[in-house]
Amino acid sequence: MDRPVPPDCTPESLGFEAALAQVLRTVRPLPGAETLALTDALGRVLAAPLIATMDLQPWPNSAMDGYAFAFADLDTALGAGLELVGTALAGHPFTGRLGRGQCVRILTGAVLPDGADTVVMQEHATLAHGRLRLQRPLPVGANVRAPGEDVRAGQTVLPAGSRLGPAQLALAAALGQGTVTVHRRPRVALFTSGDELTPLGRPLGPGAIYDSNRYLLRAMLQELGATVVDLGIVADDPAAVRAAFAAAREQADVVISSGGVSVGDADYVRDVFAEFGDIHFWRIAMKPGRPLAFGRLGETWFFGLPGNPVSTAVTFHQFVRPALRLLEGEAPAPPLRLQLPLLEPLHKAPGRLDFQRGIVGPGPDGRLGVKSAGAQGSHVLSSLAAANCLIVLPADSGDLPAGATVTVEPLPWPGTPGRDVF
């Protein structure tokens, strides 16, 4: 006998774009921020803009190893030559002022001496008996970095919502900023559901499988820097599922389950969740990953992912990953997608938007192309491990020949080819 559909959910399949838009429209950045030293801020998201308090560069300096002089002395430099009166090193500037007909030896990054406005590369000049002669004319200001050429004091260099990578941290350091204010990271409670699941280290019983999805999800969450609360394996029992949701609600900003959101007789996750909170949708017109539940449990967001491992990975990548980034304060942005030719024919049944596992690499002509990573069943982990991208195929697409142009979305984790590829 069919169980009743829980309230506040959409029984029909929702289009992928509409479902993703609903998630991104609904989720909001978490409250709270903290101030961190730059050494602890890698991967975090700015809660306040970074505003320059100084010019970058702060001083006029040389872009080359060479000689600094006044452009007004160019004719002398090309003729009788300039008198060499000192040296300017990075961190050890020349302290005097250049007079008419004088120059100083200057190295890259050194402050330009007073009275100088141009630098000649050492390869374009000749020094003999203390006098410098230029081999060719050059424009005023050549090889000089002006103050504020990169950043001006008062300029917003990193807006709020920027994720801090190595280059962003280097920019903050160059501006003398030792700390940054960042959003807090989400706490994510995680459990897998199913009586067939067996923890690692125990022998498999009849019909049992090892619990790989929890390791898959933990790794994807750790790759994003989320704090993980692992609630373990939850039995196919309504009371056990209720206890898991109660624990998650007390400990986390987000709860993610894997398995139990379909319509099988032992799939209780979606039904029990409806007792606690509101389900926004639970079926998506995509492959793999049709049974995907999204809702809210008080102040805690819920993603009920499918039980097959590839479906779990794809729905996490397409829905959970952008939601977690938004919760952390990062502005939503569409994923990077490329148009590449197929290097071999590809099978696809019309009907649903399909995310197939693929491998991007050079074809016979040396140009980038893409081919299948292997078998595409939603239970096949070997091709997920081999893949470095998803091939995004429209719902109405059928089989495609080699050479056809397809949309490719790179994956954020490495692929390890499991067969002869490129």
C-alpha positions in Angstrom: 0.0 0.0 0.0 1.3 3.4 -0.9 2.1 5.8 1.9 0.6 9.3 1.7 2.8 12.0 0.3 4.0 14.2 3.1 2.7 17.8 3.2 4.5 20.9 1.8 6.3 19.1 -1.0 6.0 18.9 -4.7 5.3 15.4 -5.9 6.0 16.0 -9.6 9.5 16.4 -10.9 10.9 19.9 -10.8 13.2 21.2 -13.5 16.8 21.4 -12.6 17.2 25.1 -13.2 14.0 25.9 -11.3 15.1 23.7 -8.4 18.6 25.3 -8.2 17.1 28.8 -8.4 14.8 28.0 -5.5 17.7 26.8 -3.4 19.8 29.9 -4.1 16.8 32.2 -3.7 15.9 30.7 -0.3 19.2 30.2 1.4 20.8 33.3 3.1 24.3 33.8 4.5 24.6 32.7 8.1 24.7 35.4 10.8 28.0 36.0 12.7 31.5 36.9 11.7 35.0 36.6 13.1 38.3 38.4 12.7 41.2 36.2 11.7 44.9 36.6 11.1 45.8 36.2 7.4 47.6 33.0 8.2 44.3 31.5 9.3 42.1 33.0 6.6 42.8 30.8 3.6 39.5 29.8 1.9 37.3 32.0 4.1 34.8 34.5 2.8 35.1 38.2 3.6 32.2 39.6 5.7 33.4 43.2 5.3 35.2 44.7 2.3 38.9 45.2 2.3 39.7 48.9 1.8 43.2 50.0 1.0 44.7 52.4 3.6 47.7 53.1 1.5 48.9 53.3 -2.1 50.3 50.2 -3.7 53.1 50.8 -4.6 53.7 53.3 -1.8 56.9 54.7 -3.4 58.1 55.4 -7.0 60.4 52.5 -7.7 62.4 50.8 -10.4 60.9 48.0 -12.5 64.4 47.0 -13.8 68.0 46.6 -12.8 69.6 49.7 -14.4 70.4 53.3 -13.8 68.1 56.2 -12.6 68.5 59.7 -14.0 66.5 62.8 -14.8 64.9 62.7 -18.3 65.9 66.4 -18.7 69.5 65.0 -18.9 68.7 62.6 -21.8 70.9 64.5 -24.4 73.8 64.5 -22.0 73.3 60.7 -21.3 73.4 60.1 -25.1 76.5 62.2 -25.5 79.1 62.9 -22.9 77.5 60.7 -20.4 76.2 61.0 -16.8 78.2 60.9 -13.6 77.6 57.9 -11.4 77.2 59.1 -7.8 75.8 56.2 -5.9 73.6 53.1 -5.6 69.9 52.5 -4.7 69.0 49.0 -3.5 65.6 47.6 -2.4 65.3 48.6 1.2 68.4 50.8 1.1 67.5 53.9 -0.9 70.0 56.5 -2.2 69.7 59.3 0.4 70.9 62.3 -1.6 69.4 64.2 -4.4 70.6 64.0 -8.0 72.1 67.0 -9.5 72.3 67.9 -13.2 74.2 65.4 -15.2 74.2 62.7 -12.5 72.8 59.2 -12.2 72.7 56.3 -9.7 72.9 52.5 -10.0 69.4 51.1 -9.1 68.1 47.6 -8.7 64.6 46.3 -9.2 62.2 47.4 -6.4 64.5 50.2 -5.1 63.0 53.6 -4.4 63.6 56.2 -7.2 66.0 58.9 -5.9 65.0 62.5 -5.6 65.6 64.3 -8.8 65.3 61.1 -11.0 62.2 60.2 -13.1 63.5 57.6 -15.6 65.4 54.3 -15.5 67.5 52.8 -18.3 67.9 49.1 -18.3 71.5 48.1 -17.7 71.6 46.2 -21.0 70.9 49.5 -22.9 73.8 51.5 -21.3 77.5 51.5 -21.0 79.5 52.4 -17.9 83.1 53.4 -18.3 85.4 55.5 -16.0 82.5 56.4 -13.8 80.3 57.8 -16.6 77.1 56.3 -18.0 76.2 56.6 -21.7 72.9 55.4 -23.1 72.9 53.4 -26.3 69.5 54.6 -27.4 66.9 57.2 -26.4 63.9 56.2 -24.2 60.7 57.9 -23.1 60.3 59.9 -19.9 59.3 57.7 -16.9 60.6 54.5 -18.6 60.9 51.5 -16.3 59.4 53.4 -13.3 56.5 52.1 -11.2 54.4 55.1 -10.0 52.9 55.3 -6.5 49.3 53.9 -6.6 49.9 52.3 -9.9 48.3 49.1 -8.6 45.9 50.3 -5.9 45.0 53.7 -4.6 44.4 54.5 -0.9 40.7 54.4 -0.1 39.9 51.9 -2.9 37.9 48.8 -2.2 40.2 46.1 -3.3 38.2 43.0 -2.2 34.4 43.4 -1.8 32.5 41.5 0.9 31.7 38.1 -0.3 35.1 37.5 -1.8 36.7 34.1 -1.1 40.3 34.4 0.1 42.8 32.4 -2.0 46.6 32.8 -2.0 46.5 35.9 -4.3 43.8 37.7 -2.2 45.8 37.0 1.0 49.0 38.3 -0.7 47.1 41.5 -1.7 45.9 42.1 1.8 49.5 41.5 3.1 50.9 44.0 0.6 48.5 46.6 1.9 49.7 46.0 5.5 46.4 44.3 6.6 47.3 41.6 9.1 43.7 40.6 9.9 40.4 40.2 7.9 36.8 39.9 9.0 35.2 36.7 7.6 31.9 34.9 7.8 31.7 31.9 10.0 31.7 28.5 8.4 28.5 26.3 8.4 28.3 23.3 10.7 26.9 20.4 8.7 25.4 17.3 10.3 25.7 14.2 8.2 24.1 10.7 8.3 23.5 7.9 5.9 20.4 5.8 6.0 19.9 2.1 5.3 19.9 -1.3 7.0 22.2 -2.6 4.3 25.0 -0.2 5.2 28.0 -1.7 7.1 30.7 0.3 8.8 34.3 -0.2 7.6 36.1 -2.9 9.6 33.2 -5.2 9.9 32.5 -8.2 7.7 29.7 -7.9 5.2 26.5 -9.8 5.8 24.2 -11.2 3.1 23.0 -8.3 0.8 25.1 -5.7 2.8 27.4 -3.0 1.4 30.0 -0.8 3.0 29.0 2.7 3.8 30.9 4.6 1.1 28.6 7.6 0.9 29.5 9.0 4.3 33.2 9.1 3.3 32.3 10.7 0.0 30.2 13.4 1.7 32.7 14.0 4.5 35.4 14.5 1.9 33.4 16.9 -0.2 32.4 18.9 3.0 36.0 19.0 4.2 37.1 20.2 0.8 34.8 23.1 1.3 36.1 23.7 4.8 32.8 23.0 6.5 32.7 21.8 10.1 31.3 18.2 10.0 29.1 16.6 12.7 29.0 12.9 11.7 25.9 11.2 13.0 26.8 7.8 11.5 24.5 5.2 10.0 20.8 5.5 10.7 18.7 2.4 10.5 15.6 2.2 8.3 13.4 2.9 11.3 11.2 6.0 11.8 12.3 6.3 15.4 16.0 6.2 14.5 15.4 8.8 11.7 13.5 11.1 14.2 16.4 10.9 16.6 18.9 11.8 13.9 16.9 14.9 12.9 16.5 15.9 16.5 20.3 15.7 17.1 21.0 17.5 13.8 18.7 20.3 14.6 20.5 21.0 17.9 24.0 20.9 16.4 24.1 22.2 12.9 23.2 24.8 10.3 22.7 22.2 7.6 21.8 18.5 7.8 22.6 16.2 4.9 21.3 12.7 4.6 22.0 10.1 2.0 19.4 7.5 1.2 15.8 7.1 2.3 14.3 9.9 0.2 12.8 7.8 -2.5 9.4 6.1 -2.4 10.4 2.6 -1.3 8.6 0.9 1.6 11.7 1.4 3.8 12.5 5.0 2.8 11.6 7.0 5.8 13.8 10.1 5.7 11.6 12.3 3.7 8.4 11.3 5.5 9.9 11.8 9.0 11.4 15.1 8.0 8.0 16.4 7.1 7.0 15.9 10.8 9.8 18.3 11.8 9.9 20.9 9.0 8.9 22.1 5.6 9.9 20.2 2.4 10.3 22.6 -0.5 10.8 19.9 -3.2 11.8 16.3 -3.4 12.0 15.2 -7.0 14.2 16.7 -9.8 14.1 16.1 -13.5 17.8 15.2 -13.7 20.0 12.1 -14.1 21.5 10.9 -11.9 19.8 12.2 -8.8 16.1 12.4 -9.3 15.1 11.8 -5.6 16.5 15.0 -4.0 14.7 16.6 -1.0 15.3 20.2 0.0 13.7 21.8 3.0 14.0 23.6 6.3 14.0 22.3 9.9 13.6 25.5 12.0 16.8 27.3 11.4 18.5 24.3 9.9 18.6 23.6 6.2 18.0 20.0 4.9 19.3 18.2 1.8 18.1 14.7 1.5 20.4 13.1 -1.2 19.8 9.9 -3.1 21.4 6.6 -1.9 23.4 5.7 -5.0 26.9 7.1 -4.7 27.1 8.9 -8.0 23.7 10.4 -7.5 24.9 11.6 -4.1 28.0 13.1 -5.6 26.3 14.9 -8.5 23.4 16.3 -6.4 25.9 17.5 -3.8 28.0 19.2 -6.4 25.0 20.8 -8.2 22.9 21.8 -5.2 24.6 21.5 -1.8 28.0 23.0 -2.8 26.5 26.3 -4.1 24.2 26.5 -1.1 27.0 26.0 1.4 29.1 28.7 -0.4 26.1 31.1 -0.2 25.6 30.2 3.5 29.3 31.2 4.0 28.6 34.6 2.5 30.0 34.0 -1.0 27.9 35.6 -3.8 26.3 32.9 -6.0 27.9 32.5 -9.4 27.2 30.0 -12.3 29.7 27.2 -12.6 32.4 27.3 -15.2 31.2 25.5 -18.3 33.2 24.9 -21.5 32.2 23.8 -25.0 34.4 20.9 -26.1 34.2 18.3 -28.9 33.5 14.7 -28.1 36.5 12.4 -28.7 34.3 9.4 -29.0 30.6 8.6 -29.5 28.4 9.0 -26.4 25.2 7.3 -25.5 22.3 9.3 -24.0 18.6 8.4 -23.7 16.3 11.4 -24.2 14.1 12.3 -21.3 16.1 14.1 -18.5 19.0 16.5 -18.1 21.9 14.2 -17.8 25.2 14.7 -16.0 27.6 12.1 -17.3 31.1 11.5 -15.9 33.8 12.5 -18.3 37.5 13.0 -18.8 38.9 16.2 -20.4 42.2 15.9 -22.1 44.0 16.5 -25.4 42.8 14.7 -28.5 44.9 13.3 -31.4 45.4 16.9 -32.8 46.5 18.1 -29.4 43.4 20.2 -28.8 41.2 19.7 -25.7 38.3 17.3 -26.0 36.2 15.1 -23.7 35.3 11.4 -23.6 33.3 9.2 -21.2 34.9 8.2 -18.0 33.3 4.8 -18.2 30.1 3.1 -17.3 27.4 5.7 -16.3 25.3 3.7 -13.9 24.5 5.6 -10.7 26.1 2.9 -8.6 29.4 2.9 -10.5 32.1 4.5 -8.3 35.1 3.6 -10.6 34.0 6.1 -13.3 33.3 8.7 -10.7 36.9 8.3 -9.4 38.2 8.5 -13.0 36.2 11.6 -14.0 37.6 15.2 -13.9 34.4 16.7 -15.3 30.7 16.3 -15.9 29.3 16.3 -19.4 26.0 18.2 -19.3 23.6 16.9 -21.8 20.1 18.5 -22.4 17.0 16.5 -21.7 16.0 16.2 -25.4 19.5 15.1 -26.4 20.0 11.5 -27.7 23.1 9.6 -28.8 25.9 11.9 -29.9 28.7 11.1 -32.5 32.4 11.8 -32.0 33.1 15.4 -32.9 29.8 16.8 -31.5 30.2 19.8 -29.3 29.0 19.3 -25.7 28.9 21.3 -22.5 31.5 20.3 -20.0 31.7 21.3 -16.3 35.1 20.7 -14.6 34.9 19.0 -11.2 36.7 20.5 -8.2 38.4 17.3 -7.2 41.0 15.3 -9.2 40.2 12.4 -11.5 42.3 9.2 -11.6 41.8 7.5 -15.0 40.9 3.9 -14.6 41.4 3.0 -18.2 43.5 4.0 -21.2 42.5 7.5 -21.9 44.7 10.1 -23.6 
